[in-house]
Amino acid sequence: MRNIEITISDEILAACSSFRFIAIECEVKNSPHNNELWQEIDAFCTHFAANNMLEDINKRPTIFATRQTYKKLGKDPNRYRPSAEALCRRVVRGLGLYRIDTLVDVINLVSLKTGYSIGGFDIDKIQGNLVLGVGKADEKFEAIGRGFLNIEGLPVYRDEIGGIGTPTSDEERTKITAETTRLLMIINGYSGEEGLQEATNFSIDLLKKYAGAKEIKL
């Protein structure tokens, strides 16, 4: 498995000097559904909904820091919610999580539990290395399941072809599918380093348990 180099631009560091990330590369076996995983997800969602209020979600440190970065870059985080915030809001409102496939479901559980907006990509669809920069006006970005997304002012990972992921949504071109066998999972810590390693350990445990992850590289 090739190692993808990830560079953080000066634009991002100027808006969020505390930004840190951890990238997990691994070989995996995806599946349409995993009953044991969904028992874990349902149990966590029940507990989360009972212990959190809608108005407090955007105060979670990891979510708050992502929102603050949006504001510094000129993006309205209420109109373009970070994915972790959107997931938490769904659960507290009693809507539950979407059931996509095992890899995406694992990423959503980690995001819900930690508040990190997490990118999940099929490595074989990424061209070259990645740079985390800031979206430009009229930049092409087809968000998964939602069509064209205005990413101007959003943090965006780009490969040699273009944008593949923002904290609000990832791009159709490099998305995880049933055929994905090599995963890149990026945990984005706009709140800094604290909590990142714990989120990484949790992610790896889930990927091993539910997706047979091996050849894991950080």
Backbone as JSON, one array per atom type, in Angstrom:
{
  "sequence": "MRNIEITISDEILAACSSFRFIAIECEVKNSPHNNELWQEIDAFCTHFAANNMLEDINKRPTIFATRQTYKKLGKDPNRYRPSAEALCRRVVRGLGLYRIDTLVDVINLVSLKTGYSIGGFDIDKIQGNLVLGVGKADEKFEAIGRGFLNIEGLPVYRDEIGGIGTPTSDEERTKITAETTRLLMIINGYSGEEGLQEATNFSIDLLKKYAGAKEIKL",
  "N": [[0.85, -1.2, 0.0], [0.59, 2.18, -0.92], [2.03, 5.06, 0.62], [0.31, 7.95, 1.36], [1.15, 11.28, 1.19], [0.39, 14.01, 3.26], [-0.17, 17.4, 3.31], [-0.4, 20.41, 5.16], [-1.77, 23.51, 4.49], [-0.57, 26.94, 4.62], [-2.69, 28.69, 4.74], [-4.69, 27.33, 6.16], [-3.41, 26.92, 8.63], [-3.08, 29.53, 9.43], [-5.67, 30.24, 10.03], [-6.29, 28.37, 11.93], [-4.2, 27.63, 14.1], [-3.78, 25.57, 15.85], [-4.45, 23.25, 14.58], [-4.48, 19.76, 14.1], [-3.97, 16.47, 12.81], [-4.73, 12.98, 12.27], [-3.97, 10.36, 10.12], [-5.24, 7.35, 8.93], [-4.3, 4.54, 7.2], [-5.34, 1.58, 5.64], [-5.9, -1.89, 4.79], [-9.04, -3.24, 4.0], [-12.24, -4.92, 4.37], [-15.2, -4.3, 3.07], [-18.75, -4.25, 3.83], [-22.31, -4.58, 3.27], [-23.86, -4.33, 5.59], [-23.59, -4.64, 9.13], [-24.61, -6.46, 11.76], [-23.75, -6.62, 14.45], [-22.18, -4.33, 14.72], [-24.19, -2.42, 14.37], [-25.75, -2.84, 16.61], [-24.03, -1.81, 18.5], [-23.89, 0.85, 17.61], [-26.6, 1.66, 17.85], [-26.97, 1.43, 20.62], [-25.17, 3.35, 21.54], [-26.26, 5.67, 20.38], [-28.76, 5.84, 21.66], [-27.96, 6.35, 24.3], [-26.54, 8.74, 23.89], [-28.52, 10.51, 22.91], [-30.14, 10.69, 25.14], [-28.61, 12.09, 26.92], [-27.77, 14.51, 25.95], [-28.43, 17.83, 24.81], [-30.01, 19.63, 22.13], [-29.17, 22.29, 21.81], [-26.68, 22.3, 22.94], [-24.88, 20.93, 21.41], [-23.2, 22.24, 19.53], [-21.37, 23.25, 21.23], [-19.62, 21.35, 22.02], [-16.19, 20.68, 22.4], [-14.59, 19.79, 20.15], [-16.31, 20.14, 17.98], [-17.0, 22.84, 18.28], [-14.52, 24.07, 17.8], [-14.1, 23.44, 15.1], [-16.22, 24.84, 13.95], [-15.45, 27.45, 14.62], [-13.2, 27.74, 13.04], [-14.37, 27.66, 10.5], [-15.76, 30.12, 10.62], [-13.62, 31.94, 10.77], [-12.59, 31.59, 8.26], [-14.56, 32.67, 6.76], [-16.96, 31.3, 6.39], [-20.31, 30.29, 6.99], [-21.12, 28.42, 9.7], [-23.6, 27.51, 10.47], [-25.11, 27.29, 8.23], [-23.56, 25.67, 6.62], [-23.03, 23.03, 8.03], [-20.55, 21.37, 10.01], [-19.86, 17.89, 9.5], [-19.84, 16.18, 11.75], [-21.31, 17.62, 13.63], [-23.78, 17.71, 12.33], [-24.46, 14.98, 12.35], [-24.69, 14.5, 15.12], [-26.83, 16.18, 15.76], [-28.91, 14.95, 14.32], [-29.18, 12.57, 15.77], [-29.9, 13.45, 18.36], [-32.3, 14.63, 17.77], [-33.79, 12.43, 17.34], [-33.72, 11.11, 14.92], [-31.84, 9.29, 14.18], [-28.96, 7.51, 12.76], [-27.93, 7.44, 9.32], [-27.97, 4.41, 7.44], [-25.41, 3.16, 5.75], [-22.95, 1.7, 4.7], [-20.64, -0.73, 6.03], [-18.03, 0.42, 6.47], [-18.49, 3.23, 6.22], [-20.41, 3.47, 8.22], [-18.9, 2.83, 10.5], [-17.1, 5.03, 10.52], [-18.95, 7.09, 10.92], [-19.87, 6.48, 13.5], [-17.55, 6.89, 15.03], [-17.21, 9.62, 14.55], [-19.55, 10.66, 15.68], [-19.18, 9.93, 18.37], [-16.82, 11.29, 19.08], [-16.9, 13.87, 18.05], [-15.32, 14.78, 16.02], [-14.98, 15.81, 12.63], [-14.69, 13.59, 10.08], [-12.79, 12.4, 7.4], [-13.39, 9.97, 4.91], [-12.01, 7.86, 2.57], [-11.56, 6.13, -0.57], [-8.58, 4.79, -1.2], [-7.53, 3.97, -3.66], [-8.73, 5.61, -5.48], [-7.66, 8.07, -5.21], [-5.56, 10.53, -6.53], [-2.21, 10.94, -6.53], [-0.68, 12.94, -3.93], [-2.01, 14.64, -0.97], [-3.26, 17.89, -0.15], [-4.26, 20.06, 2.37], [-6.23, 22.72, 2.02], [-8.0, 25.79, 1.32], [-11.27, 26.21, 0.15], [-12.18, 27.57, -3.06], [-13.96, 30.18, -4.84], [-16.59, 29.02, -6.89], [-15.39, 26.57, -7.25], [-15.26, 23.26, -8.4], [-17.11, 20.74, -6.85], [-18.57, 17.88, -6.04], [-20.65, 16.95, -3.72], [-21.21, 14.1, -1.64], [-24.21, 12.56, -2.25], [-25.58, 14.97, -2.31], [-25.18, 16.7, -4.39], [-23.8, 19.58, -6.17], [-21.61, 21.39, -4.11], [-21.05, 24.41, -2.51], [-17.95, 25.18, -1.81], [-16.42, 27.33, -1.19], [-14.37, 28.96, 1.08], [-14.39, 26.83, 2.81], [-12.43, 24.4, 4.64], [-10.52, 22.2, 2.65], [-9.51, 19.1, 1.4], [-7.32, 18.37, -1.23], [-6.45, 16.43, -4.09], [-4.36, 15.61, -6.92], [-6.22, 16.07, -8.88], [-8.42, 17.48, -7.83], [-10.71, 18.75, -5.3], [-11.43, 16.56, -2.56], [-12.47, 16.23, -0.04], [-14.22, 17.81, 2.66], [-14.89, 19.23, 5.94], [-17.65, 19.32, 6.0], [-18.71, 17.69, 3.96], [-17.71, 14.82, 2.0], [-16.34, 14.07, -1.32], [-17.86, 12.82, -4.32], [-16.18, 11.5, -6.14], [-14.05, 10.13, -4.86], [-15.22, 8.52, -3.0], [-16.12, 6.05, -0.49], [-17.05, 2.77, -1.39], [-18.89, -0.31, -2.02], [-16.93, -1.8, -3.2], [-14.57, -0.95, -2.16], [-11.35, -1.57, -0.98], [-9.12, -0.55, 0.15], [-8.55, 1.77, 2.53], [-8.53, 5.23, 3.38], [-8.6, 7.12, 6.19], [-9.17, 10.12, 7.69], [-8.75, 11.87, 10.57], [-9.76, 14.86, 11.79], [-8.5, 17.36, 13.72], [-9.42, 20.23, 14.68], [-9.47, 21.32, 17.1], [-7.06, 20.83, 18.2], [-4.41, 18.69, 19.5], [-5.23, 17.13, 21.67], [-7.11, 14.32, 22.51], [-7.04, 13.19, 20.0], [-5.45, 10.85, 19.69], [-6.86, 8.99, 21.2], [-9.23, 8.87, 19.74], [-8.21, 7.79, 17.41], [-7.31, 5.27, 18.25], [-9.76, 4.12, 18.98], [-10.99, 4.11, 16.47], [-9.34, 2.34, 15.0], [-9.72, -0.02, 16.44], [-12.45, -0.5, 15.9], [-12.37, -0.77, 13.1], [-10.77, -3.03, 12.8], [-12.38, -4.91, 14.09], [-14.85, -4.92, 12.72], [-14.37, -4.61, 9.99], [-12.24, -6.1, 9.3], [-9.65, -4.95, 9.28], [-6.28, -4.6, 8.21], [-2.68, -4.43, 7.72], [-2.19, -1.85, 8.74], [-1.44, 1.56, 8.72], [-0.14, 4.56, 10.05]],
  "CA": [[0.0, 0.0, 0.0], [1.4, 3.39, -0.97], [1.78, 6.06, 1.65], [-0.11, 9.25, 0.84], [1.65, 12.41, 1.97], [-0.63, 15.03, 3.49], [0.42, 18.68, 3.68], [-1.35, 21.42, 5.65], [-1.41, 24.8, 3.9], [-0.44, 28.1, 5.51], [-4.03, 29.27, 4.9], [-5.37, 26.63, 7.25], [-2.71, 27.16, 9.89], [-3.35, 30.91, 9.82], [-7.02, 30.28, 10.6], [-6.36, 27.44, 13.06], [-2.81, 27.23, 14.35], [-3.77, 24.37, 16.67], [-4.94, 22.1, 13.8], [-3.7, 18.54, 14.02], [-4.75, 15.38, 12.21], [-4.13, 11.66, 12.16], [-4.47, 9.62, 8.97], [-5.15, 5.89, 9.03], [-4.39, 3.8, 5.94], [-5.42, 0.15, 5.93], [-6.66, -2.78, 3.92], [-10.31, -3.52, 4.66], [-13.29, -5.62, 3.64], [-16.47, -3.61, 3.34], [-19.96, -5.07, 3.75], [-23.49, -3.72, 3.25], [-24.44, -4.13, 6.92], [-23.04, -5.5, 10.17], [-25.58, -6.42, 12.86], [-23.08, -6.34, 15.73], [-21.83, -2.9, 14.7], [-25.38, -1.59, 14.56], [-26.12, -2.93, 18.02], [-23.17, -0.84, 19.2], [-24.32, 2.19, 17.21], [-27.91, 1.96, 18.44], [-26.8, 1.62, 22.06], [-24.53, 4.65, 21.75], [-27.2, 6.73, 20.01], [-29.75, 5.95, 22.73], [-27.29, 7.01, 25.43], [-26.19, 10.12, 23.49], [-29.75, 11.31, 22.82], [-30.68, 10.89, 26.48], [-27.69, 12.87, 27.74], [-27.35, 15.73, 25.27], [-29.5, 18.69, 24.3], [-29.69, 20.14, 20.81], [-28.46, 23.58, 21.88], [-25.34, 22.12, 23.48], [-24.02, 20.16, 20.5], [-22.15, 23.06, 18.93], [-20.42, 23.65, 22.27], [-18.61, 20.3, 22.18], [-14.92, 21.33, 22.01], [-14.13, 19.45, 18.81], [-17.24, 20.77, 17.04], [-16.86, 24.29, 18.44], [-13.28, 24.49, 17.14], [-14.33, 23.36, 13.66], [-17.09, 25.96, 13.61], [-14.67, 28.69, 14.71], [-12.35, 27.8, 11.84], [-15.27, 28.08, 9.42], [-16.02, 31.56, 10.75], [-12.39, 32.66, 10.43], [-12.41, 31.49, 6.81], [-15.67, 33.36, 6.13], [-18.05, 30.38, 6.09], [-21.33, 30.23, 8.03], [-21.24, 27.03, 10.14], [-25.0, 27.13, 10.64], [-25.6, 26.94, 6.89], [-22.73, 24.55, 6.18], [-22.65, 22.41, 9.3], [-19.6, 20.26, 10.01], [-20.59, 16.62, 9.45], [-20.01, 15.65, 13.1], [-22.42, 18.35, 14.24], [-25.01, 17.26, 11.68], [-24.77, 13.64, 12.87], [-25.14, 14.63, 16.51], [-28.15, 16.79, 15.74], [-29.86, 13.92, 13.89], [-29.41, 11.61, 16.85], [-30.63, 14.1, 19.46], [-33.66, 14.87, 17.28], [-34.46, 11.15, 17.24], [-33.75, 10.66, 13.54], [-30.89, 8.19, 14.03], [-27.94, 7.63, 11.72], [-28.15, 6.75, 8.06], [-27.28, 3.12, 7.28], [-24.77, 3.27, 4.44], [-22.22, 0.44, 4.61], [-19.91, -0.92, 7.3], [-16.94, 1.39, 6.62], [-19.07, 4.54, 6.5], [-21.06, 3.39, 9.53], [-17.83, 2.93, 11.51], [-16.64, 6.42, 10.55], [-20.0, 7.91, 11.53], [-19.88, 6.22, 14.94], [-16.39, 7.59, 15.6], [-17.5, 11.05, 14.47], [-20.58, 10.95, 16.68], [-18.64, 9.78, 19.72], [-15.7, 12.2, 19.35], [-17.15, 15.23, 17.56], [-14.43, 15.11, 14.9], [-15.41, 15.58, 11.26], [-13.71, 12.6, 9.62], [-12.82, 12.07, 5.98], [-13.2, 8.56, 4.58], [-11.76, 7.83, 1.13], [-11.0, 4.96, -1.23], [-7.22, 5.17, -1.58], [-7.28, 3.69, -5.07], [-9.33, 6.67, -6.3], [-6.92, 9.31, -4.96], [-4.45, 10.74, -7.46], [-1.1, 11.67, -5.92], [-0.74, 13.26, -2.52], [-3.09, 15.54, -0.56], [-2.99, 19.17, 0.51], [-5.43, 20.68, 3.0], [-6.28, 24.16, 1.77], [-9.28, 26.47, 1.49], [-12.05, 26.19, -1.08], [-12.25, 28.8, -3.84], [-15.25, 30.46, -5.47], [-16.96, 28.25, -8.08], [-14.59, 25.35, -7.36], [-16.11, 22.11, -8.61], [-17.11, 19.78, -5.75], [-19.84, 17.16, -5.98], [-20.76, 16.34, -2.4], [-21.87, 12.79, -1.67], [-25.64, 12.56, -2.01], [-26.21, 16.29, -2.22], [-24.89, 17.5, -5.57], [-22.76, 20.6, -6.09], [-21.49, 22.06, -2.82], [-20.24, 25.63, -2.53], [-16.9, 24.97, -0.81], [-15.64, 28.55, -0.95], [-14.2, 29.23, 2.5], [-14.32, 25.59, 3.6], [-11.22, 23.6, 4.53], [-10.73, 21.15, 1.65], [-8.38, 18.27, 0.96], [-7.26, 18.23, -2.69], [-5.39, 15.64, -4.7], [-3.89, 16.23, -8.17], [-7.37, 16.38, -9.73], [-9.27, 18.49, -7.21], [-11.15, 18.53, -3.94], [-12.0, 15.25, -2.24], [-13.12, 16.17, 1.27], [-14.33, 18.95, 3.57], [-15.57, 18.8, 7.17], [-19.09, 19.26, 5.77], [-19.01, 16.53, 3.12], [-16.69, 14.33, 1.08], [-16.66, 14.18, -2.73], [-18.3, 11.58, -4.96], [-15.13, 10.83, -6.92], [-13.16, 9.28, -4.05], [-16.01, 8.01, -1.88], [-16.11, 4.63, -0.15], [-18.12, 1.98, -2.0], [-18.85, -1.74, -1.68], [-15.71, -2.37, -3.77], [-13.38, -0.37, -1.5], [-10.5, -2.51, -0.23], [-8.04, 0.2, 0.8], [-9.21, 2.93, 3.14], [-7.84, 6.35, 4.03], [-9.49, 7.77, 7.16], [-8.47, 11.28, 8.25], [-9.41, 12.45, 11.74], [-9.36, 16.26, 11.74], [-8.58, 17.98, 15.03], [-9.3, 21.69, 14.71], [-9.34, 21.67, 18.51], [-5.72, 20.5, 18.65], [-3.97, 17.3, 19.59], [-5.89, 16.41, 22.75], [-8.21, 13.46, 22.12], [-6.84, 12.58, 18.69], [-4.95, 9.49, 19.79], [-7.96, 8.15, 21.69], [-10.13, 8.66, 18.6], [-7.52, 6.9, 16.48], [-7.35, 3.92, 18.83], [-11.14, 3.66, 18.86], [-11.23, 3.85, 15.05], [-8.62, 1.14, 14.61], [-10.41, -1.15, 17.07], [-13.68, -0.75, 15.15], [-12.03, -1.23, 11.76], [-10.32, -4.41, 12.93], [-13.48, -5.76, 14.54], [-15.99, -4.98, 11.8], [-13.97, -4.55, 8.58], [-11.05, -6.92, 9.12], [-8.53, -4.08, 8.9], [-4.91, -5.1, 8.36], [-1.67, -3.55, 7.08], [-2.57, -0.51, 9.21], [-0.35, 2.54, 8.75], [-0.53, 5.91, 10.51]],
  "C": [[0.88, 1.25, 0.0], [1.03, 4.33, 0.16], [1.43, 7.4, 1.0], [0.42, 10.35, 1.76], [0.55, 13.47, 2.06], [0.05, 16.29, 4.01], [-0.67, 19.65, 4.11], [-0.89, 22.79, 5.16], [-1.29, 25.89, 4.97], [-1.79, 28.76, 5.75], [-4.77, 28.64, 6.07], [-4.72, 26.94, 8.59], [-2.9, 28.6, 10.37], [-4.71, 31.04, 10.48], [-7.13, 29.41, 11.85], [-4.96, 26.89, 13.33], [-2.71, 25.94, 15.16], [-4.16, 23.11, 15.88], [-3.95, 20.95, 13.81], [-4.59, 17.46, 13.39], [-3.98, 14.07, 12.37], [-4.79, 10.94, 10.99], [-4.22, 8.13, 9.17], [-5.29, 5.3, 7.63], [-4.44, 2.31, 6.27], [-6.15, -0.6, 4.82], [-7.9, -3.22, 4.68], [-11.19, -4.39, 3.76], [-14.61, -4.97, 4.02], [-17.63, -4.6, 3.23], [-21.17, -4.14, 3.8], [-24.01, -3.39, 4.64], [-23.77, -5.09, 7.89], [-23.93, -5.39, 11.41], [-24.93, -6.05, 14.18], [-22.67, -4.88, 15.82], [-23.06, -2.06, 14.98], [-25.98, -1.74, 15.96], [-25.32, -1.92, 18.83], [-23.59, 0.59, 18.88], [-25.63, 2.57, 17.89], [-27.81, 2.21, 19.94], [-26.17, 2.99, 22.34], [-25.49, 5.79, 21.45], [-28.26, 6.93, 21.09], [-29.18, 6.7, 23.92], [-27.02, 8.48, 25.09], [-27.43, 11.0, 23.48], [-30.32, 11.62, 24.2], [-29.85, 11.84, 27.32], [-27.2, 14.15, 27.1], [-28.56, 16.51, 24.78], [-29.03, 19.34, 23.01], [-28.84, 21.41, 20.88], [-27.04, 23.46, 22.41], [-24.37, 21.45, 22.51], [-22.89, 21.01, 19.95], [-21.16, 23.61, 19.96], [-19.42, 22.54, 22.58], [-17.28, 20.82, 21.66], [-14.47, 21.04, 20.59], [-15.01, 20.1, 17.74], [-17.1, 22.29, 17.09], [-15.63, 24.79, 17.69], [-13.41, 24.45, 15.63], [-15.17, 24.53, 13.19], [-16.33, 27.29, 13.64], [-13.75, 28.84, 13.51], [-13.17, 28.21, 10.63], [-15.46, 29.6, 9.46], [-14.8, 32.38, 10.36], [-12.12, 32.64, 8.93], [-13.57, 32.12, 6.04], [-16.85, 32.49, 5.77], [-19.02, 30.32, 7.27], [-21.53, 28.77, 8.47], [-22.67, 26.59, 10.43], [-25.63, 26.73, 9.3], [-24.85, 25.73, 6.34], [-22.2, 23.84, 7.42], [-21.53, 21.38, 9.11], [-20.35, 18.94, 10.15], [-20.83, 16.04, 10.84], [-21.19, 16.32, 13.8], [-23.75, 17.89, 13.65], [-25.43, 15.88, 12.18], [-25.33, 13.72, 14.28], [-26.54, 15.2, 16.59], [-29.22, 15.78, 15.31], [-30.21, 12.99, 15.05], [-30.23, 12.23, 17.97], [-32.08, 14.38, 19.05], [-34.44, 13.56, 17.08], [-34.53, 10.58, 15.84], [-32.79, 9.5, 13.28], [-29.88, 8.45, 12.93], [-28.39, 6.92, 10.45], [-27.4, 5.41, 8.08], [-26.71, 3.09, 5.87], [-24.07, 1.95, 4.09], [-21.3, 0.39, 5.83], [-18.81, 0.12, 7.5], [-17.48, 2.78, 6.95], [-19.74, 4.56, 7.87], [-20.05, 3.47, 10.67], [-17.36, 4.37, 11.65], [-17.67, 7.31, 11.22], [-20.07, 7.7, 13.05], [-18.72, 6.94, 15.62], [-16.65, 9.1, 15.63], [-18.51, 11.47, 15.52], [-20.0, 10.93, 18.09], [-17.63, 10.87, 20.06], [-15.97, 13.65, 18.97], [-16.22, 15.66, 16.45], [-15.16, 14.89, 13.57], [-14.32, 14.76, 10.58], [-13.89, 12.35, 8.13], [-12.59, 10.59, 5.77], [-13.13, 8.4, 3.07], [-11.26, 6.46, 0.68], [-9.63, 5.35, -1.77], [-6.99, 5.01, -3.07], [-7.88, 4.74, -6.01], [-8.62, 8.01, -6.11], [-5.73, 9.38, -5.9], [-3.35, 11.58, -6.8], [-1.29, 11.88, -4.44], [-1.84, 14.28, -2.24], [-2.54, 16.81, 0.08], [-4.29, 19.67, 1.1], [-5.34, 22.19, 2.83], [-7.66, 24.71, 2.02], [-9.99, 26.53, 0.15], [-12.15, 27.56, -1.73], [-13.66, 28.97, -4.43], [-15.42, 29.63, -6.73], [-16.09, 27.0, -8.28], [-15.52, 24.14, -7.44], [-15.98, 21.14, -7.45], [-18.48, 19.15, -5.68], [-19.92, 16.4, -4.66], [-21.58, 15.06, -2.47], [-23.35, 12.94, -1.31], [-26.32, 13.9, -1.98], [-25.87, 17.21, -3.39], [-23.79, 18.53, -5.35], [-22.78, 21.29, -4.73], [-20.59, 23.28, -2.98], [-19.18, 25.53, -1.43], [-16.03, 26.2, -0.6], [-15.58, 28.83, 0.55], [-14.21, 28.0, 3.39], [-12.92, 24.99, 3.54], [-11.47, 22.46, 3.55], [-9.42, 20.42, 1.37], [-8.46, 18.15, -0.56], [-6.16, 17.24, -3.06], [-5.01, 16.32, -6.02], [-5.04, 16.64, -9.08], [-8.23, 17.49, -9.15], [-9.68, 18.09, -5.82], [-11.74, 17.15, -3.72], [-12.72, 15.23, -0.89], [-13.1, 17.49, 2.0], [-14.94, 18.44, 4.87], [-17.08, 18.7, 7.02], [-19.49, 18.04, 4.97], [-17.78, 16.11, 2.34], [-17.23, 14.34, -0.34], [-16.99, 12.82, -3.34], [-17.14, 10.79, -5.57], [-14.32, 9.84, -6.12], [-13.9, 8.6, -2.9], [-15.82, 6.51, -1.7], [-17.3, 3.95, -0.81], [-18.01, 0.53, -1.53], [-17.56, -2.39, -2.16], [-14.44, -1.86, -3.1], [-12.64, -1.44, -0.7], [-9.34, -1.82, 0.47], [-8.6, 1.54, 1.24], [-8.2, 3.96, 3.61], [-8.87, 7.06, 4.9], [-8.7, 8.89, 7.83], [-9.31, 11.87, 9.37], [-8.88, 13.87, 11.91], [-9.59, 16.95, 13.08], [-8.37, 19.48, 14.99], [-9.17, 22.2, 16.15], [-7.95, 21.33, 19.06], [-5.49, 19.02, 18.83], [-4.73, 16.48, 20.62], [-7.1, 15.62, 22.24], [-8.0, 12.75, 20.8], [-6.39, 11.12, 18.78], [-6.04, 8.54, 20.27], [-8.94, 7.85, 20.56], [-9.53, 7.7, 17.59], [-7.57, 5.46, 16.98], [-8.74, 3.32, 18.7], [-11.46, 3.27, 17.41], [-10.59, 2.54, 14.62], [-9.29, -0.11, 15.19], [-11.68, -1.51, 16.29], [-13.38, -1.32, 13.77], [-11.54, -2.68, 11.78], [-11.5, -5.35, 13.2], [-14.53, -5.98, 13.46], [-15.61, -5.0, 10.33], [-12.67, -5.31, 8.32], [-9.81, -6.15, 8.74], [-7.18, -4.75, 9.18], [-3.98, -4.17, 7.59], [-1.95, -2.09, 7.45], [-1.35, 0.38, 9.31], [-0.9, 3.89, 9.19], [0.42, 6.94, 9.91]]
}
